[in-house]
Amino acid sequence: MARRRRGLWSPVLITPVLALALAACGGAEAGNSADAGGAGGSSSNPAKLSGSVKVDGSSTVAPLSTVAAELFQEQNPGVNVTIGTSGTGGGFEKFCRGETDISDASRPIKDKEKAACEKAGIAYQELMVSNDALTVVVNKDNDFVDCLTVAQLKKIWEPGSKVDNWNQVDPEFPEEELKLFGAGTDSGTFDYFTAEINGKEDASRTDYQATEDDNVTVQGVSGSKGGLGYFGFSYFEENAGKLKALQIDGGSGCVAPSVAAVQDGSYKPLGRPLFIYPSAKALQRPEVLGFAEYFVANHKQIAEESKFIPLNATQESELKAALEKLKSSAK
């Protein structure tokens, strides 16, 4: 069956919209689920799976989980998967309170989050499911900048920065007001960007349009000739007609964000991994185990359909081993 290229969901609407979409899709596909899921249900008959799976966390990872849920639901109509977008930090808060089965994350879990999960008796495993190129974007009509160095980005974004004109970034740039848009403080994207660009996680100027909804950044940068923002690669690809992605010079020359550049490690320092964190307790329920197994077995298709960068061979092997480790601990 030919499959449409899935667009990205608005993070603030993803949970109710997804629940309705999955219910409708389940009714349409129920007759085709006899051999459902392929690798997604080794622990039980996938056609008989029922129940719910609760996922929350990163708005960057949400499109991956959304596509995974859609595909899984087509073959397992008895399972209702909901996807929330509280941000990586907000997602871990819910996860470590036992409110969700899987946490989406665009950065590794922090020590304080590990401690919260340990205190609550929440065991988990980090599963790297895709790659991303954190992408710096400017207005489509910006004709004076194609590449920025890490030093220039730091000059713009470091705490206390008063840079508000492109001419202050580089004297060769025109006098054009610089308007900044970026991730909110609960976002794993914010954590990763600040650590890699400013040298310390959470260290950033605060006088910019901060949001957990990447579509706000798209609208802001596309609506301002001097706009600049950052978010995941998939949001740029979805909005390439409105924005221009900048090349980044991490010390070895300018490199554009791309599948090849992330997989070969040349897109530095903004190539990054993306994760899901299933809990061991949740995997004792067949529907959650089935969904996790399906996600891992079909990670390449899920990444491609949601416009992310698939794992390389080594990363794929590590992903499968990590899931097997978690399954063993869940027994």
BAPANU-88045 format. One record per residue: residue in one letter; y, z, x of N, C-alpha, C in turn. Coordinates in steps of 0.001 Angstrom, whole numbers, plus 500000, padded with zeros to 6 digits. Atoms other than C-alpha are relative to their C-alpha. Example, Ala and Ser with C-alpha at 12.3 -4.5 7.8 and 13.67 -1.06 7.14 Angstrom:
! residues 2
PT r   n_yy   n_zz   n_xx  ca_yy  ca_zz  ca_xx   c_yy   c_zz   c_xx
PT a 498810 500000 500890 495500 507800 512300 501200 500000 500900
PT s 498810 499940 499180 498940 507140 513670 501090 500730 499230
END
This chain:
! residues 331
PT r   n_yy   n_zz   n_xx  ca_yy  ca_zz  ca_xx   c_yy   c_zz   c_xx
PT m 498816 500000 500840 500000 500000 500000 501237 500000 500878
PT a 498766 500043 499234 503380 499059 501417 500835 501220 499662
PT r 499237 498781 500227 505561 502138 501843 501460 499761 500306
PT r 498567 500172 499793 509298 502251 501482 500447 500816 501196
PT r 499393 499231 498918 511451 503450 504355 500792 501123 499358
PT r 499388 498891 500698 512473 506912 503257 501345 500339 500598
PT g 498689 499561 499559 516106 507900 503453 500000 501506 500156
PT l 499904 498572 499776 517349 511402 504224 500536 500684 498761
PT w 499596 499212 501147 517799 514086 501599 501243 500795 500346
PT s 498887 499086 499806 520994 516042 501131 499448 501408 500100
PT p 500612 498695 499813 520125 519486 502500 500224 500961 498837
PT v 499740 499023 501050 521784 521394 499650 499226 499693 498738
PT l 500730 500379 501194 519725 519504 497086 498514 499857 500228
PT i 501351 500421 499653 516448 519135 498882 498918 500731 499230
PT t 501082 499260 500645 514443 521917 497242 499778 499567 498563
PT p 500272 500423 501367 514993 521074 493546 499648 498542 499882
PT v 500299 501422 500085 514987 517342 494133 498586 499719 500448
PT l 501344 500228 499495 511814 517486 496187 498949 500466 499011
PT a 500986 499500 500949 510021 519608 493616 499799 499020 498853
PT l 500121 500978 501072 510808 517059 490900 499307 498740 500487
PT a 500595 501229 499462 509874 514142 493144 498504 500155 500199
PT l 501416 499784 499752 506574 515680 494087 499209 500066 498707
PT a 500697 499917 501277 505681 516447 490488 499796 498617 499411
PT a 500108 501357 500530 506429 512876 489431 499015 499178 500802
PT c 500894 500765 499140 504635 511418 492439 498550 500403 499773
PT g 501357 499524 500205 501618 513619 491795 499371 499397 498775
PT g 500548 500575 501216 501217 512326 488252 499635 498552 500178
PT a 500241 501432 499828 501422 508737 489415 498804 499731 500887
PT e 501011 500287 498989 498950 509093 492278 498685 500752 499790
PT a 501164 499133 500140 496402 511523 490868 498695 499234 499968
PT g 501225 500779 500110 493897 508781 490194 499500 499466 501316
PT n 500378 500565 498708 493842 507798 493890 499670 501073 501021
PT s 500102 498902 499042 493102 511197 495424 498567 500394 500324
PT a 501392 499615 499770 489312 511166 495671 499693 500245 501460
PT d 500234 499802 498572 489388 510818 499466 501277 500473 500670
PT a 498632 499661 499623 492762 512472 499806 500122 500581 501390
PT g 499498 499292 498845 494509 513374 502978 499351 499695 501323
PT g 500610 500273 498703 492138 512130 505627 499729 501288 500729
PT a 500193 498800 499192 492412 514822 508259 500642 501220 499391
PT g 499239 498891 500539 494433 517022 505932 499192 501064 499325
PT g 500693 498977 500750 491642 518974 504311 498609 500288 500484
PT s 501337 499766 499469 488750 519726 506608 499402 501300 499492
PT s 500502 498709 500426 488499 523257 505223 499555 500014 498552
PT s 500365 500047 501415 488017 522191 501588 500140 498583 499510
PT n 499845 501330 500578 487886 519200 499275 501459 499776 499645
PT p 498576 500176 500237 491491 517872 499371 500323 499678 498552
PT a 499716 500389 501376 491216 516437 495863 500090 501206 499083
PT k 500005 498817 500835 490733 519981 494525 501010 501037 500458
PT l 498999 499058 499543 493577 521628 496440 501034 500241 498908
PT s 498949 499661 500941 496095 523455 494278 500763 501194 500550
PT g 499189 498890 499541 498815 526010 494703 501354 499535 500478
PT s 498651 500333 499531 502149 525992 496524 500126 500277 501488
PT v 499668 499817 498587 503524 525726 500047 501512 500128 500092
PT k 498564 499766 499876 506946 527177 500849 500440 499788 501445
PT v 499466 500327 498679 508855 525698 503791 501511 500199 499960
PT d 498543 499830 499932 512393 526632 504868 500412 499972 501461
PT g 499483 499968 498642 514615 526435 507919 500964 498879 500314
PT s 499068 500968 499432 516306 523702 509928 500270 498807 499085
PT s 499651 501203 500752 518207 520979 508088 499668 498744 500794
PT t 500390 501140 499171 517415 518708 511040 498532 499656 499782
PT v 501437 500213 500138 513651 519172 510619 499613 499713 498548
PT a 500326 500170 501422 513807 519075 506802 499566 498584 499621
PT p 500490 501342 500339 513515 515256 506596 498560 499750 500436
PT l 501392 500108 499568 510271 515462 508611 499076 500682 499000
PT s 500837 499257 500937 508841 518116 506312 500004 499358 498620
PT t 499915 500679 501296 510057 516197 503272 499049 498821 499935
PT v 500901 501153 499964 508218 513039 504271 498552 500464 500045
PT a 501362 499461 499944 505140 515068 505192 499556 500479 498629
PT a 500327 499486 501329 505263 516727 501769 499759 498875 499006
PT e 500166 501141 500906 505677 513431 499922 498647 499322 500209
PT l 501260 500668 499678 502753 511825 501705 498802 500876 499630
PT f 501083 499070 500306 500566 514914 501343 499813 500115 498481
PT q 500066 499854 501450 501408 515250 497640 499416 498769 499317
PT e 500586 501203 500577 500452 511652 496937 498476 500102 499937
PT q 501450 499870 499924 496908 512605 497896 499512 501369 499521
PT n 500337 498647 500446 497004 516247 496752 500970 500421 498891
PT p 499015 499773 501056 498858 516275 493409 499996 501412 499430
PT g 500049 498638 500509 497779 519828 492631 500789 500990 500831
PT v 499251 499108 499119 499897 521268 495459 501496 499721 499868
PT n 498551 500114 500089 503620 521907 495033 500623 500488 501302
PT v 499354 499649 498736 505523 521839 498325 501503 500022 499784
PT t 498548 499923 500102 509130 523041 498365 500597 500134 501392
PT i 499335 500017 498695 511508 522487 501281 501407 500555 499842
PT g 498651 499441 499996 514562 524685 501821 500704 499731 501313
PT t 499223 500284 498795 517360 524288 504357 500996 501120 500268
PT s 499149 498850 499694 518686 527707 505333 500527 499972 501430
PT g 499697 500021 498577 519160 526620 508943 498866 500654 500768
PT t 501094 499440 499205 516825 527529 511780 500014 501524 499968
PT g 499908 498548 500002 518093 531102 511974 499703 500598 498639
PT g 500249 499513 501350 518128 531598 508219 498552 499833 499596
PT g 501411 500229 500295 514658 530116 507974 499101 501045 500634
PT f 500810 498979 499334 513241 532544 510534 500173 501366 499335
PT e 499797 498736 500710 514803 535460 508652 499064 500089 498797
PT k 500894 500027 501163 512894 534447 505506 498535 500058 500443
PT f 501375 500085 499506 509732 533652 507472 499500 501361 500475
PT c 500411 498705 499446 509672 537010 509236 500047 501111 498962
PT r 500113 499076 501133 510104 538754 505877 498799 499645 499130
PT g 501178 500405 500745 507002 536950 504653 500302 499219 498742
PT e 499594 500710 501208 508927 534880 502097 499594 498536 500008
PT t 500377 501410 499890 507811 531467 503380 498697 499870 500771
PT d 501267 500280 499316 504614 529892 504689 500211 499316 501344
PT i 499718 500797 498803 506140 527578 507301 501500 500009 500233
PT s 498579 500034 499666 509469 527708 509111 500302 498760 500835
PT d 499524 501160 499242 511219 524512 510248 501020 500472 501032
PT a 499095 499537 498947 513076 524931 513547 500366 498875 500953
PT s 499551 500991 499024 515170 522750 515814 500245 500636 501369
PT r 500027 499313 498696 514862 525274 518653 498851 501002 499962
PT p 501057 498992 499990 512202 527746 519800 500469 501310 499378
PT i 499701 498696 500586 512044 531135 518084 500584 500921 501073
PT k 499339 499084 499062 514300 533759 519718 499240 501328 500079
PT d 500671 498721 499796 513164 537137 521064 500228 500949 498822
PT k 499722 499080 501114 514894 539044 518254 499250 499574 498740
PT e 500767 500496 501142 513147 536811 515697 498514 500286 500188
PT k 501388 499635 499691 509813 537326 517424 499757 501469 499669
PT a 500135 498564 500252 510395 541074 517203 499946 500291 498509
PT a 499991 499799 501448 511174 540854 513486 498668 499594 499385
PT c 501303 500441 500503 507983 538882 512823 498899 500982 500405
PT e 501017 499063 499526 505907 541262 514949 500048 501298 499200
PT k 499845 498766 500770 507316 544289 513101 499419 499852 498596
PT a 500491 500252 501352 506389 542686 509779 498538 499562 499978
PT g 501390 500424 499928 502915 541696 510998 499790 498525 499720
PT i 500079 501444 500221 503659 537971 510757 499563 499316 501292
PT a 500480 500779 498854 501503 536054 513255 500244 498523 499720
PT y 499614 501398 500175 502389 532403 513840 499653 499219 501250
PT q 500164 500847 498830 502079 529469 516197 501104 498950 499987
PT e 498978 501041 499876 504784 527120 517463 499322 498636 500114
PT l 500544 501354 499977 503867 523499 516671 501144 499002 500198
PT m 499011 501050 499758 506018 520801 518253 499520 498733 499311
PT v 500458 501114 500823 505821 517961 515722 500759 498699 500236
PT s 499219 501222 499782 508482 515499 516879 501015 500233 501109
PT n 498879 499951 499061 511218 514696 519374 501280 499590 499286
PT d 498706 500372 500561 514906 514326 518675 500970 499728 501136
PT a 498893 500224 499080 517962 513002 520447 501243 500550 499321
PT l 498775 499468 500567 520870 515263 519634 501111 499002 500339
PT t 499149 501181 499844 523470 512559 519097 501464 500333 499773
PT v 498548 499827 500117 527221 512677 519712 500569 498715 499413
PT v 499516 501174 500729 529031 510359 517314 501521 499995 499888
PT v 498578 500202 500263 532515 508934 516879 500139 498983 498878
PT n 499714 500961 501058 534164 506764 514277 499574 498593 500413
PT k 500453 501365 499722 532820 503206 514012 501098 499145 500623
PT d 498875 500790 499491 536297 501836 514815 500544 500512 501326
PT n 499572 499494 498703 536663 503880 517990 499598 498998 501068
PT d 500265 501058 499026 536995 501192 520692 500363 500403 501431
PT f 499561 499594 498658 538061 503304 523674 499021 500904 500724
PT v 500974 499154 499308 535046 505507 524413 498586 499572 499621
PT d 501414 500336 500203 531397 504539 524855 499073 501053 500612
PT c 500826 499016 499290 530180 507368 527096 500850 501205 500346
PT l 499347 498773 499560 531086 510986 527760 499069 500733 500948
PT t 500783 499166 499100 529950 513203 530603 499802 501379 499363
PT v 500197 498639 500470 528586 516678 530009 501251 500832 500272
PT a 498775 499262 499661 531718 517999 531742 501100 499722 498972
PT q 498989 500324 501015 533942 516146 529265 499668 500653 498657
PT l 500399 499334 501245 531943 517464 526328 500282 501496 500082
PT k 499703 498577 499832 532261 520978 527716 501497 500248 499881
PT k 498546 499863 500077 536011 520510 528088 500457 500009 498541
PT i 499659 500077 501419 536144 519634 524387 499513 501231 499246
PT w 500678 499051 500874 533729 522239 523014 499938 501438 500523
PT e 500158 498653 499462 533892 525300 525308 500893 501001 499263
PT p 499188 498976 500668 535200 528602 523917 501434 500010 500522
PT g 498594 499968 499627 538982 528728 523896 500628 498647 500252
PT s 499445 501339 499760 539393 524967 524314 501106 499683 498999
PT k 498881 500415 500842 542699 523674 522992 500142 498472 499975
PT v 499964 501464 499982 541856 520001 523483 500020 499492 498561
PT d 499888 500519 501363 543059 518268 520322 500457 498545 499970
PT n 499620 501399 499903 543840 514772 521568 499076 499312 501006
PT w 500897 500718 499105 541617 512153 523177 500603 499797 501391
PT n 499336 500183 498712 544195 511686 525946 499797 501201 500916
PT q 500261 498806 499202 543456 515247 527070 498586 500002 500578
PT v 501371 500111 499500 539773 514378 527545 499973 499114 501229
PT d 499899 500960 498894 540601 511438 529811 501353 499322 499863
PT p 498662 500613 500079 544125 510176 530646 499965 498515 499645
PT e 500099 501422 500335 542831 506621 530175 499768 499779 498505
PT f 500162 500119 501452 542072 507342 526526 501377 500034 499339
PT p 498703 500021 500684 544881 506730 524030 500362 501360 499408
PT e 499575 498799 500713 546923 509436 522341 499542 499869 498550
PT e 500619 500043 501330 544689 509825 519299 499519 501410 499678
PT e 500400 498648 500378 544189 513093 517436 498479 500125 499989
PT l 501432 499735 499937 540743 514551 518098 499638 500999 498906
PT k 500453 499136 501078 539098 515974 514994 498509 500251 500176
PT l 501358 499620 499641 535870 517883 515537 499184 500466 498797
PT f 500948 499645 501047 532832 518286 513285 498667 500340 500683
PT g 501260 499640 499361 529562 519991 514090 499205 501010 499207
PT a 500950 499119 500671 526764 522375 513253 500553 501404 499817
PT g 499652 498611 500248 527224 525826 511737 499199 500932 500893
PT t 500576 499051 499054 526241 528964 513608 498567 500409 499659
PT d 501395 499708 500343 522939 529407 511708 499060 498865 500381
PT s 500777 501206 499706 521799 525999 512917 499392 500042 501392
PT g 500615 500154 498696 519318 525451 515714 500690 498917 500819
PT t 499236 501048 499317 521360 522350 516524 501195 500602 500722
PT f 498880 499292 499369 524351 524599 517231 499525 500756 501234
PT d 500533 499236 498870 522226 526825 519466 499684 499086 501181
PT y 500424 500900 498922 520815 523898 521428 501212 499331 500658
PT f 498831 500704 499467 524123 522021 521808 500839 500923 500878
PT t 499156 499093 499226 526070 525056 522980 499326 500418 501307
PT a 500709 499613 498776 523371 526067 525466 500047 498886 501039
PT e 500091 501117 499059 523082 522607 527009 501371 499508 500476
PT i 498668 500511 499640 526775 521657 526980 500899 501080 500578
PT n 499090 498939 499556 528614 524954 527382 499343 501023 500916
PT g 500690 499137 499055 525946 526709 529435 499563 501336 499454
PT k 500394 498738 500612 525417 529569 526999 499851 499790 498500
PT e 500247 500147 501426 523886 529637 523552 501055 500741 499185
PT d 499006 499456 500935 526409 530289 520746 501412 500005 500559
PT a 498664 500048 499420 529359 529771 523103 500679 498696 499590
PT s 499336 501203 500507 531729 527368 521340 501397 500341 499494
PT r 498744 499860 500719 535260 526887 520190 499692 500109 498510
PT t 500264 499765 501418 535549 527841 516538 500894 499186 499073
PT d 499046 500732 500850 538396 525631 515304 499531 498569 499754
PT y 500525 501311 500377 536238 522769 514055 499343 500125 498636
PT q 500670 499991 501298 534601 521780 510776 498519 500273 500210
PT a 501394 499606 499803 531313 523694 510956 499257 499924 498670
PT t 500763 500155 501228 528576 522942 508434 498505 500000 500286
PT e 501456 500108 499929 524838 523317 507827 499530 498678 499394
PT d 500314 501272 500653 524969 519983 505963 500501 498861 500876
PT d 499606 501066 499079 524957 517073 508416 500734 498862 499309
PT n 499276 501049 500719 526238 514756 505702 501505 500263 499991
PT v 498579 499662 499904 529561 516624 505877 500572 499472 501311
PT t 499564 500542 498713 529789 515676 509549 500110 498484 499943
PT v 499933 501456 500163 528999 512057 508686 501299 499608 499300
PT q 498796 500323 500772 531793 512001 506119 501265 500273 500801
PT g 498818 499641 499233 534257 513751 508425 500291 499024 501123
PT v 499797 500904 498865 533729 511542 511468 500289 498580 499515
PT s 499772 501363 500500 533541 508308 509471 501365 499867 499336
PT g 498703 500038 500667 536777 509253 507696 501175 500268 500912
PT s 498933 499708 499050 538763 510000 510851 499842 499140 501240
PT k 500101 500904 498854 539505 507426 513543 499767 500761 501304
PT g 500166 499210 498785 539677 510179 516167 498909 501040 499890
PT g 501032 499002 500235 536687 512080 514823 498882 499982 501024
PT l 501160 499862 499120 533816 513369 516956 499122 501111 499434
PT g 500928 498997 500493 530704 515255 515915 498652 499863 500668
PT y 501352 500076 499440 527061 515890 516750 498987 500469 498970
PT f 501135 499618 500843 523728 516115 514924 498762 499259 500480
PT g 501248 500635 499599 520145 514847 515042 500043 498487 499912
PT f 500054 501455 499889 519264 511242 515836 499764 499313 498655
PT s 500331 500639 501273 517870 510518 512372 501225 499857 499108
PT y 498793 500099 500821 521216 511240 510720 500907 498882 500509
PT f 499246 501152 499505 522885 508754 513045 499365 498698 499537
PT e 500664 501239 500401 520263 506095 512329 500231 499697 498523
PT e 499783 500185 501427 520726 506645 508613 501426 499541 499700
PT n 498588 500289 500231 524493 506203 508996 500600 499135 501110
PT a 499545 500819 498874 524724 503688 511848 501094 499014 499601
PT g 498944 500900 500452 526940 501457 509716 501360 500649 499932
PT k 498743 499267 500115 529595 504174 509579 500445 500630 501309
PT l 499732 499226 498800 529381 505732 513039 499594 499243 501261
PT k 500417 500521 498702 529042 504910 516735 499433 501160 500816
PT a 500611 498983 499146 526671 506898 518936 500481 499805 501435
PT l 499548 500074 498618 527989 507712 522398 498842 500146 500973
PT q 500897 499749 498885 526033 507433 525606 500419 501323 500651
PT i 499723 498730 499342 525779 510702 527537 499626 499897 501471
PT d 500252 499968 498568 526059 511094 531289 499682 501433 500397
PT g 500440 498665 499598 524019 514121 532298 499936 500173 501502
PT g 499986 499916 498541 524525 513422 535986 499363 498824 500684
PT s 500679 501164 499418 522502 510243 536471 500445 498703 499347
PT g 499488 501198 500656 524645 507756 534601 499898 500103 498484
PT c 499924 499985 501458 525289 506942 530955 498688 499512 499382
PT v 501249 500341 500685 522216 506872 528702 500208 500142 498500
PT a 499869 499972 501452 522173 506023 525013 498809 500729 499386
PT p 501137 499377 500686 520043 508057 522598 499056 498935 499456
PT s 500990 500969 500453 516825 506164 521874 498621 500620 500092
PT v 501385 499547 499934 513099 506601 521399 499525 500039 501448
PT a 500488 500092 498624 512338 505443 524942 500663 501022 500913
PT a 499266 499099 499116 515050 507538 526585 499590 501455 499802
PT v 500452 498632 500254 513840 510729 524894 498579 500195 500520
PT q 501397 499852 499586 510153 510120 525562 499832 499967 501515
PT d 500139 500028 498537 510719 509321 529253 500875 501046 500703
PT g 499227 498908 499446 513115 512240 529713 501338 499626 500583
PT s 498739 500427 499383 516152 510191 530757 501231 500347 499171
PT y 498861 499624 500841 518333 511242 527812 500238 501497 500173
PT k 499749 498605 499643 519584 514448 529367 501464 500338 499791
PT p 500928 498899 500303 520425 517092 528425 499725 500159 498499
PT l 500026 499844 501450 520352 516354 524683 498732 499480 499319
PT g 501305 500244 500595 516765 515192 524184 499338 501346 499730
PT r 500521 498672 500351 515003 518026 522390 498753 499915 499126
PT p 501177 499945 500865 511769 519051 520655 500352 500585 498640
PT l 499868 499440 501339 511449 519866 516949 498688 500670 499611
PT f 501163 499162 500234 509050 522466 515568 499787 500345 498527
PT i 500305 499236 501194 507282 523900 512586 499231 501232 500447
PT y 500685 498749 499703 505981 527475 512594 499217 500441 498769
PT p 500812 499482 501097 503103 528114 510155 499548 501428 500313
PT s 500519 498654 499781 502006 531707 509661 498481 499988 499886
PT a 501462 499915 500020 498391 532651 510302 499504 500448 498625
PT k 500402 499513 501320 498202 534519 506992 500055 498886 498973
PT a 499864 501093 500964 499455 531502 505049 498883 498981 500163
PT l 501065 500981 499765 496830 529284 506680 498647 500434 499449
PT q 501223 499575 500666 494149 531380 505026 499900 499413 498591
PT r 500009 500680 501299 495159 529596 501800 499729 498523 500239
PT p 500399 501390 499732 493500 526156 501641 501127 498989 499871
PT e 498934 500988 500182 496626 524365 500384 500965 499987 501183
PT v 499107 499948 498837 498741 525573 503324 499291 499427 501222
PT l 500773 500568 498898 495990 524779 505823 499911 498486 499868
PT g 500084 501444 500212 495571 521348 504266 501293 499295 500349
PT f 498699 500605 499698 499298 520635 504522 500257 499992 501505
PT a 499785 499933 498553 499490 521814 508155 499120 498993 500737
PT e 500905 500959 499370 496441 519750 509107 500480 498566 499760
PT y 499509 501343 500301 497890 516699 507367 501223 499673 500861
PT f 498785 500191 499206 501240 517139 509141 499625 499642 501436
PT v 500391 500227 498603 499550 517310 512544 499262 498674 500170
PT a 500786 501230 499886 497096 514460 511919 500838 498747 499826
PT n 499176 501166 500323 499852 512153 510680 501413 500107 500567
PT h 498665 499737 499467 502747 513283 512861 500744 498724 500395
PT k 499332 501223 499559 503457 509798 514215 500601 499244 498811
PT q 499501 500680 501192 503776 508177 510788 501152 500784 499369
PT i 498956 499161 500585 505828 511118 509524 501297 499872 500790
PT a 498814 500140 499158 508221 510878 512485 500657 498641 499794
PT e 499442 501347 500136 508640 507127 512115 500649 499795 498638
PT e 499437 500195 501340 509207 507223 508357 501257 500820 499781
PT s 498797 499189 500136 511792 509985 508690 501007 499701 501112
PT k 499088 500522 498976 513441 508125 511613 500211 500975 501157
PT f 499968 499165 498817 512606 510644 514322 499193 499334 501113
PT i 500632 500565 498813 511032 510100 517730 498615 500628 500157
PT p 501360 499443 499934 507222 510482 517861 499696 500684 501328
PT l 500469 499330 498795 505434 512671 520369 499372 499000 500959
PT n 500767 500801 499053 504079 511179 523562 498564 500545 500039
PT a 501425 499651 500021 500363 511455 524355 499745 501448 500412
PT t 500177 498618 499550 500637 514750 526235 500434 500988 498930
PT q 499500 499129 501065 502716 516332 523487 499047 500017 498809
PT e 500945 500073 501112 500220 515139 520872 498784 500884 500264
PT s 501149 499160 499648 497339 516817 522693 500352 501478 499881
PT e 499564 498611 500079 499320 520046 522944 500167 500441 498546
PT l 499842 499688 501421 500125 519906 519216 498650 500306 499359
PT k 501319 499805 500604 496480 519559 518216 499353 501287 500498
PT a 500568 498771 499448 495451 522376 520543 500672 501233 499391
PT a 499268 498868 500578 498168 524650 519134 499545 500275 498571
PT l 500479 499799 501367 496989 524078 515572 498612 500637 500005
PT e 501347 499418 499932 493384 524842 516522 500066 501475 500379
PT k 499816 498599 499608 494556 528071 518168 500424 500832 498809
PT l 499528 499271 501178 496385 529099 515006 498891 500127 498944
PT k 501103 499940 500968 493410 528220 512801 498978 501065 500388
PT s 500947 498994 499537 491180 530422 514937 500509 501415 499713
PT s 499431 498673 500232 493575 533356 514608 500110 500322 498519
PT a 499864 499811 501449 493792 532831 510830 498682 500363 499338
PT k 501325 499754 500611 490047 533305 510273 499731 501507 499861
END
